[in-house]
């Protein structure tokens, strides 16, 4: 029975170590993920969605005229520092990609076209979102509809024109008379997840590709939600029948993208805490029972001159033996099982030695603490009483 109790305590320590490792790895991963630069500044930005009905805005010119008038009104709202629009907001899980060809490059074979995700934006979007211009320029009102231009991100510039300046280069969809000239290169923006590498992206001017559904963004000097009534009023002034939906702070999209990871950290941390408690109770129970069974032996040792400190070390050493065995089993299992967490981790190895070492030392400390109370009780044993009662 004693060996069975000890085996249970060792198993509890091993399981606790596994859960502590999982919680520590996912927690460090979440910290690393939150430190990733998304490539724009979401704080202070309010966003909302509009869909222009085809009955009222049938032509591209009508949609472009409405969009320009609306952005001008939004920029004049008291408290607003910038306003713009884009076809797909970051972290909205909406994007559309297509294969492209490069001017002057050999025609790509079937299935080998570079896939580029295209977004439509007005000239003020990049200032409103806080994007970083690396080379060239942003869109302006003088980009004529008959001369297509685009702004590309770093990833597209690097893939399409390695070791070259992308500004001035042209790409297209394969039609010989349709080439788009690159006028600027911006820093990569994380559009779907902080953990995913940026895709190759291009932005075309809204005036040259006026889509019906658009996202409005307004940057505020204060609380962005305070601008919501003024934004709705600006839309109603231009079209009282046009609904504005999904009005929310853009920072919320960023927070939502890490929600599942935060949930994983919370769940694993809760289980790890419970397992630690059970392991501590298990070791305490085993050591306490052992002390009770060895009262006569301890009394004899103390009668023969054993110091209290030596008795304490003996009992705590037994607790550390159980904890060490559990840690050894837990580390071996952890090296194999934590690899299953790879999909939940970002910037952290599933076998990170610093986390394994810290978790192991922590479990050993818990084992030592669980054995310390019975050790103190054993050290206070009166040799005479112990010998008379056995």
N, C-alpha and C positions, 0 to 999 in steps of 0.2 A: 504493500500500500504506500509506503514511503517513497519508493522509486516511482510509482505511478503518479503521486502528487508532484514529485520533482519534474517528471516528464511533462505534465500539464503546464507547470510554471514555465519550463523552457519553451514549450510551444507557444504560450501566450507572449513571451518576449520576442520570439521569432516573428509572429504575426504582427506584433506592435511595430517592430522595426520595418517590416514591409510597408505598413500604412504610413509610418512617419516618413519613410523615404519617398513614397508617392506624393504625400502632402508637401514635403519640402521641395521636390523637383517641380511640381506644378506651380507652387508659390513663387519660386525663383523665376520660372518661365514667365509668369504673369508680370512680375516686376520688369523683366527684360522687355516684354512686349509693350508695356506702357511707356517705356523709354524710347520706343521707335519714333522717329520723326515722320509724320504722315505726309510731309511735303507741302502742307498748307496750315493755316491757323484757324481752327474751328471755333475757338472761344469768341463769344460776342457776335456770332452770326446766326441770323434767323432765316429759315427756309420754308418755302411753301410751293405747291404745285398748281399749275393752270393747264387746262386743255381748251384750245380754241376750237369752237364748233365749225364744221365745214360749211354750214349754212350761212354763217356771218363772216367767216374768214376763209373764203374759198381759194384765193390766190396767194402765192408767196409774197407778193407786194403788200397785201393787206395784213398778213401776219407780221411781216417785218416792220411795217409802220406802227402797228399796235405795240409791238415789243419795244421799239425805241421810245415811244411816248410813255410807256409804263415805267421803263427804267429811269427815264428823266424825272418822273414824278417821285419814284422811290428814293432817288438820290437827294431830293429836296426835303424829305421828311426830317423834322427837327430831331436831332440825336443820331441820325444815320450818317456814317462816314463814307460809305460806298455801297453801290447796288449793282447787281448784274443778273444774268440768267445763263442756264446751261441745260442741255438736254437730259443729263443724268447726274445726280448728286453723288458725291463720294459716299461709299458704304451703303448705297441704296440697293445693291445687288442687281442693278440694271445696267446692261452694256450690250453693244452690238459690235461684232468684229467681222472683218472681211480680208481676203488676201489682196496684196498689192504687188505692183511691179515697179521697178526703179528705172528711171530714164538712163539710158546708156549701158545698162546691165543686160547680160544674156537673158532671154526669156526663161523663166523658171519652169521646171518640169512639173507635171501634174502632181499636186499634193505638196509641193515644196515652196509655195508662196509664203511670204512673211505675213502673218496674221496681225492686223492692226485694229485696235478698238477705237472707233471714231466717236467723238462727242462734238456737239454743236454749242458754241458759246458766243456771247456778245463781247464787244471790246472791253467792257468794264468788269467782266466776270473774274479775271485773274487778280485784279486789285481787291475785289470784294472777298475772294476766297483766301487771299494771302499767298498766292503762288510766287515762286522765285524764278525770275527771268535770268537765264544763264548767258544766252547769246541772242543777237538779233533784236526783234521788237515784238510788242503785242499788236493785236489788231487795232486798226483805226477806222474812222468813218470814210476814209478815202480808198479803202480796198474795193475796187469795182467788182460787181457781180460777174462780169465776163472774164475775170482773171483770177481763178481760184487760188487761194492761199491757205496755209495751214501753220499751226504751231505744233511742234512735236515734243515729246518728252525725251529725257536722257536715254531711256532704254531703246526707244525707236531709233534715235540718232546713232547710238552705238551699234545696233544690229544692222541698220541699213547702210550707214556710211562710216565704218570703223576707221579711226585715225584721220578723219576728214571733218571739215566744218560743214554741218548739215544745212546751214543757212544758204539759201540760193539753190539747193538741190530740188529735184522734182520727182514726184511719184504719181502713180495713177492706178486705175482699176483694170487696166488692160486695153481700154479704148485708145486708139492712136491719137485722137484729137482731144483727149481729156487728161491734162497734166496739172498737178497741184504743186505750187511752189512753196517751199518752207521759208517762212519769214522770221521764225523765232524758235528757240529751244528753251524749255522750262525744266525745272527739277522734277524728278519723278514724284507723283502723288499716289499714295496708297488709296486705291479706289474701292476695293472689295474687302480687304482685311489687312490688319497691321502685320499679320504673320505671312502673308503671301507676297512673293516678289512682284514688283510692278510689271504690268503688261506693256507692250509697245502701244503707244497711244498717239492719236492726232486730234487736234481741235480745229474745226473749221468755223468761219464767221457765221453768226446767225443770219446775217443779211444775205449770205450766199446759199444757205440751206435752212430756211425758216420752217422748223418742224412745228406741228400743232401742239404737242405736249411739251411743256417746259417747266423748269424749276427756278423759282425766284430766290435770290439770296440778298440779304441786306445786312451789312455790318454795322454794329452799334457801338457807341462809345461806352454804353452802360449795359444794363440788363436787356438782352435782345428781345425777350418776350414782351417788354413794354412797348415795342414797336408794332406788335401784331394788329391792334385796332387801326393804326394809321395806314398800315399796308393794305388791310382790307378796304379801307375807305378809298385809297388810291385806285384800287382795282374797280370799285363800284363807280367811281367818277368817270372812268373810261368806258365801262360796260357793266351796267347794273345787274345784268343777268348772268354774268360770268362768275362761277364759284371758285373760291380759293380754298384748297384742301391741304391737309397734312402740315399745317403751320406748326413748326417746332424748332427748337434750337439745334443747330447742326452738331454741336458737341454731343447731343444725345445719340446720333448715329454712330459716333466713335465709341461711345460707351456700350451701345448695343452690340457692337462687333466683338467685344470681349466678354459678353454676358455668360456664354457657355463655359468659358475658362474660369471665370470667377465662381460659377456654380460648382465646377469640379473641385476647385480649391476648397470651397466651403464644406462640401460633402466629405472629401478625403480628410480634411483637418478634423472634422467632427468624429469620424470613425477612428482616426489616429488617437485623439484624446481619450475616447472611450477604451480603446485597446490598451493604452498606457495605464489607465486606471485599473483595468482588469489585471494587467501584468504585475503592477505594484502590489495589488491585493493578493494575487497568487503567490508571489515570492514571500510576502509578509506571512501569509498563512503557513507556507511550507517551513520557513525558518522558525516561526513562533512555535509550531508543533514540534519541530526538532529540538528546540530549546527545552520545551516541557518534558520531552522524552529523555533528555540528557541532563536533567537536573542533578541526579546523583553523580554523574561523571564530572559535571562542572564543580559540584561541591568538593569532590575529591581533589580536583586540580587546584582549587583555591586553598584547600587545607594543606596541600603540599607546597604552597607558596606561589602559585600562578598569580600574576598581577591582573588587575581588572582590565587594563589596556590590552593585555594579551588575549583575555577572554573575548573582549569586544572585537578584536581583529579576527579571531577564529570564526566568530559567528558572521561577521560582515564578509569574511572571505568565502564562507559557504554561499552567501547570497550572490557574491560576485561570480562564483563558479557557475551557479545556475544562470545568471544573467549573461555571462560570457558564452556559455554553450548556446543560449538562445540567440545571441548576437551573431555567433559564427554561422549558425544555420540560416538566420535571417539574411545575412550578407550574401551567402551562397545563393539563396533563393532570389534575393533582390537583383543580383547581377543577371539572372535569367529572366525574371518577370518584369522588371521596370522597362525593358525594351518595348513592352506592349504599350507603354505610355508615350512612345515617340511621337504619335500624331497629336498629342496634347501639349507637346513641349515646343518652345521656341528659344533658340540661343542657349540651350542647356543640353548637355549629354545625359542620356538616361543612366549612365554609369559614372556620373560626376564624382570623382574621388573625394572632393572636399565635403560634399553632402553625405556620402557614405560614412566618412570618418566622423563628422559632427553628429550624425544620427546614432552611430554606434556608441560614441562616448556619452551621449545623452541617455541612451538606454542603460548603459552601465551605471551612470549616476543614479538613475531611478532605482535600479536593483540595489545599489549600495544604501540608498535612503530607505528602501523597504526593509532591509536587513538591520538598519541601525537601531530601530526601536526594540526589537527582540534582543539585540546585542546589549543595549543598555540594561534591559531587564535581567539578562543573564549575568552581567557584571555586578549587579547589586545582590546576587544570591548570597545568603548567609550560609557558610559551609556547615555549621552545626545543625541548622534547621534542615538543610538539604540531606544530610546524612541520617538524621533521626527519622525523617519522613520516607525513607526508602528501605 
